Each structure stands twice: as structure tokens, then as C-alpha cells.
Amino acid sequence: MRNGENIRVWSHPWIPRGVTRRPITPRVGNILSRVADFINPSTGQWDRELLQSCFWSEDAAKILAIPVHPG
């Protein structure tokens, strides 16, 4: 996955699961919209706490299993 800047969390197919490949978690006013918003800029890895606070556990587990590559 590139840096996530151009991948829309709620509308693009990016989670490796099912037909739609979109989150099953309802957006419910969440203002974060890009995959990059969930990557910690200091570590370059997923922000685990943020993911777990914004997504249902099933979505969070699938997302955390996606490798994040530096750069």
C-alpha cells in the first residue's frame, strides 16, 4: 500500500476481506477520512490505539494485519 494519502477509508476498497473490501464499522461522524490518518507519522506504523477507537474489532484486526512500509 502506498502512503495512504489517496486512499479514502470509508469509500475505497482497501481492507483485505469480503467483496466490498470496505470497513463494516459505521462512519458515525468520524472526521478521519484517509488511510494515512491512521498511520503514526513518528513511527511509520499503524496507530493501534486510534484504529481500535475508530473501528470495530473485526475491522481493526484486518487493518492491523496490513503491512505498512516506510515511505
N, C-alpha and C positions, 0 to 999 in steps of 0.2 A: 504494500500500500504506500503510496507516495507520502507526502507530509500531512495529508488530510485537509488541507486548506480548501480544496474544491469539492470535497465530499460532504453532502448535506445529510446530517444524522437521521432526520425524520423522513426524508423522501427518496434518497438514493439507496439502491440495493448494495449493501456493503457488509452485512453480517452473514457469515457462512452457515446458513440454516434455512430450510424451507424454500418455498417457491418465491416469495416476495423479497427475501433477504433483507427485510427491514425490521426495526425493533417492534416487539409486541407490546412494549411499555407505552402507555398513552403519553403524549407530549405534555399535557396539562400545564400549559403556561411556561414551560421550560424555555428560557431565552437562549440557551446554548444551541447552536444550530450546525456547527461544523465538527467533523471528526477531530480536527486539530484542537478544538476547545477542550478535549478530554485527554490531551497529551501534556504532561508536565514539561514546561519549557526548560526547566533546570536539569531534569534527568533524561528527557527524551523518551520516557516510557509512559505507559498509561497512568493516569491519575486514578488509582484504585478507589480511594475514598470518594472522589467526585462521581465516578462511574456508579459505585454502589449506592450513592444517594440519589442519583437521577434515573436509574434503570431498575427494573425488576431483576431479581437474582438470576433468572434464566438468561436474560439479555446480557447482564454484566459478565457472567461466566463466559458466554460466547465471545464477547468483545475482548475480554482479558486474555483469551486464548489466541487472539490475532497478534502475530509478532509485530513489533514496532521497530523499524530500522532507523538508525541515526541518519539525520539529514533528510 
